[in-house]
Amino acid sequence: MRFMSRALAGLLLGAALVTGVPAPAAAAAPQALRWTECGDSMECAKLTVPIDWKRPYGPKTQVDLARMPARDPARKLGSLVVNTGGGGTIQPVRAMPGVVSELTTWYDVVLIDPRGMGDKGSPTLVECEEQPPGLAGLILAPDEAGWRAHAKAIAAYDASCRKAMGAAYAGLTSWQVAHDIEALRAALGEPRLRYFGNSYGTVYGQAYLELFPAKVGRMVLDGAPDHTRPSLERWLLDYARTEERQLERFRDWCKAGCALGDDDAIAVFDELRDRAPLPAGERTVGEQEFLLGVMSGLTPPLWPRLAAALRKAADGDASDLLTLRPEKPPADEPGYPHGVMLCHDFMPDVPGYREFQAIESRLRAAAPRIGWVHGRYQLARCVGMSKGPAYPPHPLRAKGVPPVLISIGDTDDNTPHLAAEHLAAQVPGARVVRHGDGHAAYLMQSASGLGKTCLRRYVHDYLTAGALPPDGARCPGDLVARIPRG
């Protein structure tokens, strides 16, 4: 998985064997929330929750909330809880309020941050002394020595977060966050939860569906990672096959006009990969760097840059491929614990180097051009992580829930559509709307001021009136259509 932006960074993932699914903890008495103005037309509050909901009277921690009040309080429909994924929610929405501001036409929009994250300057925001290493580490250093070095860096990051959080480290799972959301629902006085989850926010939604099915009202899951695959290899295979298809989608987009002209994008890719190392000014670009650059450029907003970089590489200078990699945060910026939660949720048990070699060979067979690289990209999140609290992937058991709306993007290789389809098939009565855009399509369409797009209309009709799209509903790629081809 890749990050769409630092303001709304995505997600994810891995999988592990599960021996049992934790039951929901006993409900706590609703607490009163103290809302105070906190800038950017928001009101803020803190929700006090147990570190471990299995011990509701044990040590406590707090999570940050922010409320964007409904534009017309007299006509509002209630509260809509929102988590935008990618770690924090409140700070990114402060930076890009347009991603959810239209929802205040009907609702008080209540933003909730997961444990360890929080608003700027808030004591709930945990800063780890060490940053996690870049996700390119296992790709650029593919041998066993590189694996060990990367694992050592992850272990240092994990240890620094454990030290910074203290006892609260034990609460870093989505099972706990789903209970936090249930406590928020009760505190808001809502008989049923209305929820919009994007990206990692859908993992909390998946947990809530299973733990509190009788309390589900309306729920939208957009850009959903699949927390229902117990097999790591099967989960990685969804990524690999989706990314292989993404290269084909990029080729098809390029046929209508891009920097490659009349050249077939996949033919150019094949030729450059076979010729690596490629000249790049005073240095060269090796095969691993080439694959990383192309994979990073396959997210739709970067397609023009990828086409130009491939054109330049074919003409003898591959240096622009190096600029497509995700930017690392500044060296003086702290790490944050959301990456630890991701590992606790998705990869509490990571295969060793030699075990992964066998998995990787099968990924290569299934997705030989570019998709297989995702195996290393995903495992780079958690190799070296210590054992901790775990909420491993498992088949979803959500009985008696009302219809849930799930949005799936054809060009989403961040949370791949194959994985989202597998998830949707396990939610009773779920209604899917497919669209031609990529990750976080609803939020990005809203922030881009696209007006009443097909996808946004379906989401709003469902959230305001419970109206479901028809079976087989499909929307165009409104964002993809605006990607410049120059």
FENNORLIN-V146155 format. One record per backbone hydrogen bond with DSSP energy under -1.0 kcal/mol. NH is the residue of the N-H (numbers start at 1). CO is the residue of the C=O. Records with the same first field share a line. If there is no record, write none. Layout:
# FENNORLIN-V146155
NH = CO + CO
This chain:
# FENNORLIN-V146155
36 = 44
38 = 42
42 = 39
43 = 67
44 = 36
45 = 65
47 = 63
49 = 61
51 = 59
55 = 52
58 = 55
61 = 49
63 = 47
65 = 45
66 = 111
67 = 43
68 = 109
71 = 104
75 = 72
77 = 106
80 = 108
81 = 194
82 = 110
83 = 196
93 = 89
94 = 90
95 = 91
96 = 92
99 = 96
100 = 97
101 = 97
103 = 100
104 = 101
105 = 102
106 = 103
107 = 103
108 = 78
109 = 68
110 = 80
111 = 66
112 = 82
113 = 64
117 = 114
122 = 119
125 = 122
126 = 116
128 = 335
137 = 134
140 = 136
141 = 137
147 = 143
148 = 144
149 = 145
150 = 146
151 = 147
152 = 148
153 = 149
154 = 150
155 = 151
156 = 152
157 = 153
158 = 154
159 = 155
160 = 156
161 = 157
162 = 158
163 = 159
164 = 160
165 = 161
166 = 162
168 = 165
169 = 166
170 = 167
171 = 168
172 = 169
173 = 171
177 = 173
178 = 174
179 = 175
180 = 176
181 = 177
182 = 178
183 = 179
184 = 180
185 = 181
186 = 182
187 = 183
188 = 184
190 = 185
193 = 215
195 = 218
196 = 81
197 = 220
198 = 83
199 = 222
201 = 198
202 = 199
203 = 200
204 = 200
205 = 201
206 = 202
207 = 203
208 = 204
209 = 205
210 = 206
211 = 207
212 = 208
215 = 212
216 = 213
217 = 193
220 = 195
221 = 405
222 = 197
223 = 407
235 = 231
236 = 232
237 = 233
238 = 234
239 = 235
240 = 236
241 = 237
242 = 238
243 = 239
244 = 240
245 = 241
246 = 242
247 = 243
248 = 244
249 = 245
250 = 246
251 = 247
252 = 248
253 = 249
254 = 250
255 = 251
256 = 253
257 = 254
261 = 258
263 = 260
268 = 264
269 = 265
270 = 266
271 = 267
272 = 268
273 = 269
274 = 270
275 = 271
276 = 272
278 = 285
280 = 283
283 = 280
285 = 278
290 = 286
291 = 287
292 = 288
293 = 289
294 = 290
295 = 291
296 = 292
297 = 293
298 = 295
302 = 299
303 = 300
306 = 302
307 = 303
308 = 304
309 = 305
310 = 306
311 = 307
312 = 308
313 = 309
314 = 310
315 = 311
316 = 313
317 = 312
318 = 279
321 = 318
322 = 319
324 = 321
333 = 330
335 = 128
341 = 337
342 = 338
343 = 339
344 = 340
345 = 341
346 = 342
347 = 343
356 = 352
357 = 353
358 = 354
359 = 355
360 = 356
361 = 357
362 = 358
363 = 359
364 = 360
365 = 361
366 = 362
367 = 363
372 = 367
373 = 370
374 = 371
375 = 372
377 = 373
378 = 374
379 = 375
380 = 376
381 = 378
382 = 379
383 = 379
385 = 382
391 = 344
394 = 227
405 = 219
406 = 431
407 = 221
408 = 433
410 = 435
411 = 437
412 = 409
420 = 416
421 = 417
422 = 418
423 = 419
424 = 420
425 = 421
426 = 423
427 = 424
430 = 427
431 = 404
433 = 406
434 = 473
435 = 408
444 = 440
445 = 441
446 = 442
447 = 443
448 = 444
449 = 446
450 = 445
453 = 451
457 = 453
458 = 454
459 = 455
460 = 456
461 = 457
462 = 458
463 = 459
464 = 460
465 = 461
466 = 462
467 = 461
473 = 470
475 = 434
478 = 476
481 = 477
482 = 479
483 = 480
